Amino acid sequence: MQAVVIGTLALIPLVFLPLTEDMFIPIKWTLLVSGSLAVLFLWAIRLAQKGEVHITVSKATIGFGALFVFSLVTLFVASKNRIEAILDPFGPATWISLTLLVVCCTHSFGDRSKRALSWIMLLTASIIAISSILSHLDLLKTVAPTVAFLAARSWTPLGNITALPWLALVLVPILIKEGDDALKRRDAILLICVFLVAVILVASVSFYALLPAGERISLPFVEGWRVMTQSWSAPIQAIFGVGIENYMSAFAQGRSTALNTSALWNIRFGQGSSLLFHLATTMGLSGLLGLLLLSRSFLSPRNSPLFIALLLAPPSIPLLSFITGVALVTSAQEKLLTIRIPSHLSWMRPAAVLVVMAAAGSGIYLAGRALVSELTFMNSLQARASGDGKTTYELQIAALDLNPWSTRIHLAFSQINFDLANAIARSANKQTVNEQDRQTITTLIQQAIREAKIATNIAPQNILAWENLALLYQNLTNVAQGADQWAVAAYQRAIILDPTNPLLRVSFATLLGNLGDTDNAFTQFQNAAALKPDYALAHYSLAKIYRERQQYLPEALSLVAALRSVSKRTEDEAQVETELETAKTHLTDQERAQIDQLLGIPTQDTASQLTSPIPDNPPQLKPKLELPSESSPGALPQR
């Protein structure tokens, strides 16, 4: 059992699988769950053989156990898509797995096992640190030039480069403990090894600090705090959170407009800036309480770095595995409970074993399906990249059969259905559309809408699902009757879910403008410019409306704002300059002087572009398709 635990905790930070879209989280999570289920299986065998099992009670077991219990409560109170929540890397499956590791194994970890675990963790951390340093120096790319992901200087087996400095902090108690042991034993070799590990970890943190800010992307703490406090606006959410799988939704509704002035303005974060903020948002005060109970294990002066890391480090399964390992090594066993089955109730042994094995088997089955679904989905993406639409379609159906609760796969399948319909429609536009093509296009569009609506149904707070539905309807305005009004309704819902996103406003305004509703389009462009003052496209679009209204001074002012924000030395900049010169011909001398004065103010290159988020050439079909009422955004999806 000790070997299983040590192997699991050592491999989680190192393992990655390029055969899934996210090469880190699925395989690390699956390994964690599998390792804990293996421990449960061995625990059941011991029960069958000896008729008794031991359960460790410590501060760590209470902390992990509390997080598991509170996550279960949140699952039933706040989560809409409960299977997706269970499969979340910070959902109930993770917390029960960590609980099992410490409950079943702490009592069996003697000094020898603890020392073995300590040095294996230090070895694992050294490998991670060295690989991160080599990646920063571009040496990994040199060794394996054909491996695309190694080209990134921020690549690390941890999966999240921002977790790297916290890794060093987590291992400080182990380094101190092993250093003390080496001094007491007067073991020079051991002391040198401890020193080398410390140097390697410090060096990796130093190289991390040298990375450009753009390669160390993380949600600022002030934004994480704001998202957390905003999510507590309703009493139920304050206590139980927004739902384990709904952090992105909380982020979209709680983020500040100040984020729009940074390079992070168009990133939707799916995890909090720290584990504390993440759990306090998704699980509310109950999650915060569970984490504080766990942190009690590390209140001693020697473990204080671990206490800090537990609360402030970013959410990371590898870091949790290291924290669990340190807990096994340093936490004191407070109580050992022995559960015995009396000899006169010996029939209960096989019954108990069957129950435990059934639970383990169910867990393995669910985790296996989820991982195979990820592998199948990745194969579909590779087929799509190679232009094989048929294989892409079939593989995504297979991925959905394995994991029908995945919002992400439903969205991808919706998009592939639309892309196939779009390809047929564009091909048909070159000639007369025959009845077979119309029927195929109709079927694909209905499937695209159905999958998009399934995504909004299983994840009603997911902004990506509503944005996808709105964009899908918008692309169908020249193909299907009623799609324009459906798009308006979907955009209105999306804006409610993500009120500070300027890109959504511009997309909605573009739709309204194409529908001839210039006044409301103008309002949405104004909202976008107010939300992101350096958004060149919003100002440029306002300038076009002012030009149509023959309001030349506001047009020129909007073009100046666009010129100050647009990428320098580009065709976009030249285009805005040309239009500004034309607008200035309609101004008085005093107004031109005002514009020239504004142009003299120094600006910074914000790398903003005039590219519309909406495709310039959506598909067209005449006569338009008549879709059933089930295709509207308000109707429930039908399978």
Buried (B, 14 or more C-beta within 10 A) or exposed (E): BBEBBBBBBBBBBBBBBEBBBBBBBBBBBBBBBBBBBBBBBBBBEBBBEEBEBBBBBBBBBBBBBBBBBBBBBBBEBBBBBBBBBBBBBBBBBBBBBBBBBBBBBBBEBEEEBBBBBBBBBBBBBBBBBBBBBBBBEEEBBEEEEEEEEBEBBBBBBBBBBBBBBBBBBBBBBBBBBBBEBBEEEEBEEBBEBBEEBBEBBEBBBEBBEEBEEEBBBBBBEEBBBBBBBBBBEEEEBBBBBBBBBBBBBBBBBBBBBEBBBEEBBEEBBBBBBBBBBBBBBBBBBBBBBBBBBBBEBBEEEBBBBBBBBBBBBBBBBBBBBBBBBBBBBBBEEEEEEEEEBEEEEEEBBEEBBEEBBEBBEEBBEBBBBBBBBBBBBBBBBBBBEEEBBEBBBBBBBBBBEBBBBBBBBBBBBBBBBBBBBBBBBEEBEEEEBEEEBBEBBBEBBBBBBBBBBBBBBBBBBBBBBBBBBBBBBBBBBBBBBBBBBBBBBBBEBBBEBBBBBBBBBBBBBBBBBBBEBBEBBBBBBBBBBBBBBBBBBBBBBBBBBBBEEEBBBBBBBBBBBBBBBBBEEBEBBEBBBEBBEBBBEBBEEEBBEBBEEBEEEEEEEBEBBBEEEBEEEBBEBEEBBEBEEBBBBEEEBEE
